[in-house]
Amino acid sequence: MSLFLALLTAVFVFLVSATVVIFIIGPTLLLKPKRRRKGFYLALDHPVKPDEVGLKYEEINILTADGLKLNCWLVKAGPKARGTILFLHGVGDCKIAGIPYARLFYDQGFNTFLYDSRRHGESEGTYCTYGYHEKDDVVRIIDYLSSRSDIRLGRLGVFGTSMGAAVAIQAAAADKRIVAIVAENSFATLRSIFDDYQRRMIKLPFHYLRNIVIKRSEFMARFKANDVSPLEAVTKIHLPIIFIHCTNDRHINSKYSRMLYNSTDEPKELFAVEGAAHNNAWQVGGKEYENKLTNFFLKNLA
């Protein structure tokens, strides 16, 4: 009996300790992802400004509805632009990741708008909310672009990767000016992806820990986790959309792209990049991947 009580006490102490630790550090891990900036990409010999790949650009700061400054780049394709594409980066990343895509889209005649999401890159912000506030930031950006009389804006598409894909889907449900989406490696709901990260990072499957973190995070960042749901948002949009997923993605399971695809109206497409991990879809997919992106936007924006 004493051995049983000792075991029970040890389990209780462990659960209490885990709860305290998660209560303190969990919201920080969720709401404050580590920022990638210029130095990260310089170490990879990656271009860090559009002019390094031969693109003229404007650097712009746009204010969000709650007064945060978003650092942005606009690459204009000229008076005969075929349309405009917004690039939305993934969690922890920044607009620098979109420079090769800007070159690709420019060569097809599209304007490209790249920006650091709130609490990412060079933009302001204390917390990342995975689409709750970020979708409204996209609306502000579209308002800004629409106000520019010197840009042939044309039809508007969005290309988002990872968190950016999830934000793109949620933004499209809020703003009908978006007419086409490429969503690469999106999650389905914030709660489900947080469960996945919890199991992978701290090896504890207990949902009560997730609920503790999310409740405190909601209070700190003033958002509702249940509302961060691309899976619900896709039921409200009726526009061409491609879901790209990487079959070896260990960050966001491919099943979420399939779930989103199955919940979306036509026209839609599910494109698997066989053997690719979370961040190398283009590298692995090569020309087929390039053609998938450019042909989609040429068909739906031009």
Buried (B, 14 or more C-beta within 10 A) or exposed (E): EEEEEEEEEEEEEEBEEBBEEBBEEBBEBBBBBEBBBBEBBEEEEBBBEBEEBEBEBEEBEBEBEEEBBBBBBBBBBEEEBBBBBBBBBBBBBBBBBBBEBBBBBBEBBBBBBBBBBBBBBBBBBEBBBBBBBBBBBBBBBBEBBEEEEEBBBBBBBBBBBBBBBBBBBBBBBBBEBBBBBBBBBBBBBBBBBBBBBBEEEBEBEBEEBBEBBBEBBBEBBEBEBEBBBBBBBBEEBEBBBBBBBBEEBEBBBBEBBBBBBEBBEEEBBBBBBEEBBBBBBBEBBEEEBBEBBBEBBBEBBE
